[in-house]
Amino acid sequence: MHRDHDIAIVGGGAAGTLAAIHLLRRAAPGLRIAMYEPSLHPGEGVAYSTRRPEHLLNVPAGKMSALPDEPGDFLAWLATRREYAGAGDQSSRYLPRRDYAAYLAQRLEEARTGSAATFELHHHRITALHRRADGLRLEWSGGSATAGRVLLATGNAPRPLPARGASALGAPRLLEAWDSEGLAAIAPDARVCIAGTGLSMVDAVLTLAACGHRGPVHLLSRHGLLPLAHAPDSPVDTGLEVDALLALDLRARLRVLRQRVAEAAAGGRPWQAVLERLRPRVQALWRSLDAADQRRFLRHVVRYWDIHRHRIAPEADAVLQDLVRSGRLQLHRARLDLVTSGTRCVHIGARDRHGAVVALDVEHVINATGVEMRVQAMRNPLLEQLLGDGLAVPGAHGIGLATDMDGRMRDASDMARDDLRVVGSLRIGEAWESLAVPELRQQAQAVAEAWTGVAVAA
Ligand SMILES: Cc1cc2nc3c(=O)[nH]c(=O)nc-3n(C[C@H](O)[C@H](O)[C@H](O)COP(=O)(O)OP(=O)(O)OC[C@H]3O[C@@H](n4cnc5c(N)ncnc54)[C@H](O)[C@@H]3O)c2cc1C
């Protein structure tokens, strides 16, 4: 039976690229691996495609290795780079994200040249996937191919601005937070409103600051919470018994954690140590909540969780805090409702939690509302087709896709087959913590081991 590929990876961001590296390092002679990624640069995806030096990793370099079994691999790569020569130990530093893209691209190239397998990179956006007698058939505009196994790594989907009138606004009035060139072109005195106050907002603020912007910047979000900073040296509260938490319900867990954080504060220790202790066990913590508690978490806790869990580099925090102190950044706790284009500006209408109108006139609105978790709202034709044909179903609580614990995709009859697996953020419903490199590399290694039968890379 002819198949074009033994394994096809759909999506070549960090997750797909990590999977390719792990597969190539283990593959037996003759295995044919392909990756489908529309952009020209594998490994970049949404997070690492930025060329701007002020966009930093939010994880210290020492924790960003592509290889779970070689935790120092990113540091070893940095040591070979001229720009880091003589710069000392980088393990606790928050480096530019563009360096991480260069690292992944080089490790992919090395894995390809050193592999017994063949590797093809196709710059097509896959629009459909069908199960046929001869394997899994991938389709794109103008072509198709068959594969024995498919790994779905389509990753993050930016959210459209959630406001009436947004679809009638275009650049440069409405800019996406990841459009660095658009942001860099904003006039220095222009009034700006950034919708959303998460990590994409931080990127946008850092770019405006780096480009000499000095006009007022309004930050708009429903909860008005800003990301918090990492503590120096990432301490870990080793005294916290995570196993004991697993047996508790959500409310009791939160009580224990609040108490622990208060004790740390009273003892002059950083609260971040408590979160660092939880970090490797977040998947177990999520899976051990019942469905009702998971729902409560998503409804009432997630905003607070996000700012504590997804922390920013201390140097990024310093810039942010300076701008808040100087009054240049003004935080509005309000829900965005309406955007309309005037002759010279954009009118923004929002409502605070008491129903009072917050009205702003600005030259630019920046959409920093982050990534979409609900698979039906991701506007990805491939995912829509998979759902429509019953090859996939939404994950728990409608977020991501339903998978088993090893990432096998569940179909409409709840069957999880081994030839169609998922890595990365689409596993959020089942795993919750399934976004950052520590999880992505683990998932990539696990699928490579399962599909090549080789547990230790050659
Ligand atoms: C701004 C930002 C900063 C971050 N910083 C860090 C950090 O410092 N450390 C960390 O550990 N994590 C960080 N993260 C988490 C980050 O999401 C992951 O590290 C990683 O980038 C996720 O990669 P991914 O491949 O799953 O998704 P993506 O980066 O979204 O890549 C998915 C790829 O799939 C492709 N694709 C989509 N649909 C199709 C299709 N139908 N056919 C073919 N290709 C398709 C896209 O073109 C894209 O290249 C950050 C995330 C963001 C958004």
The ligand as an ORCA input file, in Angstrom:
! r2SCAN-3c Opt
* xyz 0 1
  C       3.708     35.439     23.236
  C       4.019     34.091     23.837
  C       5.193     33.905     24.572
  C       5.504     32.657     25.118
  N       6.666     32.493     25.818
  C       6.989     31.267     26.285
  C       8.233     31.025     26.988
  O       9.019     31.934     27.195
  N       8.500     29.774     27.429
  C       7.631     28.740     27.240
  O       7.928     27.619     27.650
  N       6.445     28.938     26.598
  C       6.120     30.156     26.135
  N       4.935     30.348     25.487
  C       4.044     29.227     25.328
  C       4.090     28.826     23.864
  O       2.772     28.741     23.444
  C       4.811     27.550     23.560
  O       6.116     27.575     24.094
  C       4.904     27.267     22.071
  O       5.228     28.391     21.333
  C       3.648     26.653     21.555
  O       3.984     26.123     20.320
  P       2.945     25.361     19.419
  O       3.746     24.760     18.329
  O       2.091     24.458     20.227
  O       1.961     26.481     18.870
  P       2.177     27.666     17.817
  O       3.334     28.488     18.177
  O       0.856     28.347     17.730
  O       2.491     26.937     16.446
  C       1.496     26.242     15.710
  C       1.912     26.191     14.262
  O       0.963     25.421     13.563
  C       0.754     25.999     12.289
  N      -0.579     25.610     11.831
  C      -1.780     25.937     12.376
  N      -2.778     25.373     11.674
  C      -2.192     24.678     10.681
  C      -2.700     23.885      9.606
  N      -4.014     23.728      9.447
  N      -1.815     23.322      8.740
  C      -0.475     23.484      8.900
  N       0.055     24.229      9.902
  C      -0.799     24.816     10.763
  C       0.909     27.492     12.505
  O       1.319     28.124     11.298
  C       1.979     27.558     13.607
  O       3.271     27.763     13.081
  C       4.605     31.591     24.946
  C       3.423     31.790     24.213
  C       3.133     33.022     23.658
  C       1.857     33.184     22.885
*
